[in-house]
Amino acid sequence: MSDNNTNEFENAVKTMMLHVGENPEREGLVDTPTRVKKAYEFIYGGYKEDPKEILSKALFTSSNDEMVLIKDIEFYSTCEHHLLPIIGRVHVAYIPDGKVVGLSKIPRVVNVFSRRMQIQEQLTEQIADAIMDTIKPKGVAVVVVARHMCMEMRGVEKINSTTTSSALRGLFKKDEKTRSEFFSLINSTTSTRY
């Protein structure tokens, strides 16, 4: 970020503090604009990364044609309507078609998309589409379960309510048995902690 952009960003933070009734010159807030700028650069780092490039760099030939599931990927994001946090978990499964992807790349893709301003439904679709378009599996399933601070901290103020969204592609959409297996696995209460 250039010096001009940095000053502009920090001045905007000071303006916001003034609008809510704070004094940006008081001791505890003097360095807040700089801290907020650094936090935003990290929180919104997903704009600087290409999820398809991340997946493409870790594709491996495989004869496996059974479901690969990565469950309980924790994430945080930001609601584009109120700029308040979304906090939750993502479950991702795919059925390989000659290629598998390095396991760590799926959570990295979740991070890339979640570190942007958006709505949960779009996040869910973006993850599924990036995997489907890049790995080209027989199917992809993504379920996101999240809490929205825009519902908890303001508005209806419903603490601990969750929102679930799903995106199904290929076999997960076409084949009821495959879909049922996926939902059974992600809803299993069997401990998967090792």
Helices and strands as residue ranges (DSSP letters): H 3-19, G 27-29, H 32-43, G 45-48, H 51-56, E 59-61, E 68-79, E 85-95, E 99-101, H 105-114, E 117-118, H 120-135, E 139-148, H 149-152, E 163-170, H 171-174, H 176-187
